[in-house]
Amino acid sequence: MKRDVAIVGAGYVGLPLARVFADAGKLVLLVDVDPDRVAQLNRGESYIEDVPSETLGLMVRDGRIAATTAYGELREADAILVALPTPLSRQREPDLRILIAASTEIAKHLRPGHLVVLESTTYPGTTREQVQPVLEAGSGLQAGKDFHLAFSPERVDPGREDWTMKNVTKVVGGVDEGSTAAAVALYSAAIDVVHPVSSPEAAELTKLLENIFRSVNIALVNELAQLCDRMNIDVWEVIDAAATKPFGFMPFKPGPGLGGHCIPIDPFYLTWKAREYGFYTEFIELAGKVNESMPYYCRSVVSQALNHSRQRSLKGSRILVLGVAYKPDISDTRESPAVKLIGLLQNAGADVDYHDPHVPSFTENGILMSSSPLEPGAYDCVVVVTNHSGIDYDRLVDDANLVVDLRNATGKNGKHSDKVWKL
Ligand SMILES: NC(=O)c1ccc[n+]([C@@H]2O[C@H](COP(=O)([O-])OP(=O)(O)OC[C@H]3O[C@@H](n4cnc5c(N)ncnc54)[C@H](O)[C@@H]3O)[C@@H](O)[C@H]2O)c1
């Protein structure tokens, strides 16, 4: 069946992207290697919170969205968008194996006039140096001449309702003017504002700049939080006060470390690429170092709190970690600092449970953990790691023996109350 857009990779990016195009009346095909996901999608069942099953079901029933594992069906689509994972290897180097494998498959079904756009976050040069040669070799076609090729970073913030894929400006850079124009035309049909740039490299670096900006600023306040602890100043109060300045300041919040598929990973794509130019991205490395040390620092805060408030050591204490998703009100635990912190507390001999209304279970170091009931009084200490909005924090403080609040979720219950310790 003829399709306007095919999206390869039906995950946190691919599925909401399909919805945006379907909302604009386009016929969308999702291509994914996971047969269970494909079957689920074709039953109209969503596994991504940003796209409710009700909405997806309607779109599947009226034929606007369909899913398949068969790359061959790409032939029937005018445009192919690629939203595949771009992880780091164990040595923290870019791992483009999924992207290259998928490009090899796409190449087999590429035809003249096709538009291919890469949306995965990656280092400058990926589209032209990695994807283009694979597409050309496998298809016998030439980018810029026979088919269009561009990069357009995805900026979705899962769980967010005010800024969505539709109203966040889409940056687009093609390998030539024709490719940029084709990509601008495609996205303009579904997204409010499209911002063309001169090359895929500029578009690739735009996304990395955004994520590095966050990583560096979060590291800055994480460092400040550690200094504030020594100086006996409430870092949250200081950030709130600084945020009253209407220009020249943006508030970032300290916490137990970075999480998710983007901020802990993407900056290192640039660090790796920069080495090719004999260049050392010191801000990125330093921010990574500070942010990665935060779970260790937070373990020491829990230890201090238990010592002083309960006359107990970490070893043998019962601890409830509240929230294991990497940010509020979502179920995603990828790279979550909670997972790291749970491991560190367990290594110190603590008996750790967790409660998360969004995450019924997850696997930590090969061990399956399931969410325990929220019974704060049954624990020596409750550690607030993710500030989900559905929790009654006043009641939590009332019921708990001790709270270590790494997110300022308990607000007014200040650091020096003997029951609540804040980061
Ligand atoms: N999640 C976010 O908030 C977010 C935001 C902006 C950018 N990004 C970037 O977007 C890209 C995709 O991330 P995501 O979070 O959507 O990933 P994801 O893991 O949620 O989804 C990826 C999907 O691709 C499928 N897949 C894996 N290999 C495949 C293959 N060879 N062929 C077809 N399908 C395959 C998987 O089954 C999965 O459904 C990444 O580069 C990420 O950095 C993510």
The ligand as a Gaussian input file, in Angstrom:
#p B3LYP/6-31G(d) Opt

LIG

0 1
 N       14.080000       9.023000      23.780000
 C       14.252000      10.320000      23.682000
 O       13.758000      11.091000      24.495000
 C       15.020000      10.928000      22.522000
 C       14.934000      12.312000      22.300000
 C       15.622000      12.870000      21.241000
 C       16.435000      12.057000      20.447000
 N       16.531000      10.716000      20.688000
 C       17.377000       9.910000      19.810000
 O       16.539000       9.205000      18.904000
 C       17.103000       7.937000      18.580000
 C       16.093000       6.828000      18.880000
 O       15.872000       6.779000      20.271000
 P       14.592000       6.124000      20.942000
 O       14.568000       6.615000      22.351000
 O       13.374000       6.314000      20.089000
 O       14.991000       4.554000      20.902000
 P       14.093000       3.317000      21.327000
 O       15.007000       2.297000      21.873000
 O       12.920000       3.781000      22.143000
 O       13.482000       2.784000      19.946000
 C       14.229000       2.215000      18.954000
 C       13.372000       1.204000      18.189000
 O       14.176000       0.714000      17.119000
 C       13.946000      -0.671000      16.972000
 N       15.081000      -1.243000      16.263000
 C       16.309000      -1.603000      16.744000
 N       17.093000      -2.039000      15.737000
 C       16.367000      -1.942000      14.591000
 C       16.619000      -2.200000      13.226000
 N       17.795000      -2.656000      12.814000
 N       15.635000      -1.986000      12.337000
 C       14.423000      -1.525000      12.726000
 N       14.127000      -1.247000      13.996000
 C       15.073000      -1.453000      14.931000
 C       13.744000      -1.164000      18.389000
 O       13.026000      -2.400000      18.402000
 C       12.945000      -0.006000      18.999000
 O       11.545000      -0.194000      18.856000
 C       18.399000       7.855000      19.382000
 O       19.465000       8.294000      18.581000
 C       18.182000       8.833000      20.513000
 O       19.394000       9.348000      21.009000
 C       15.820000      10.135000      21.716000

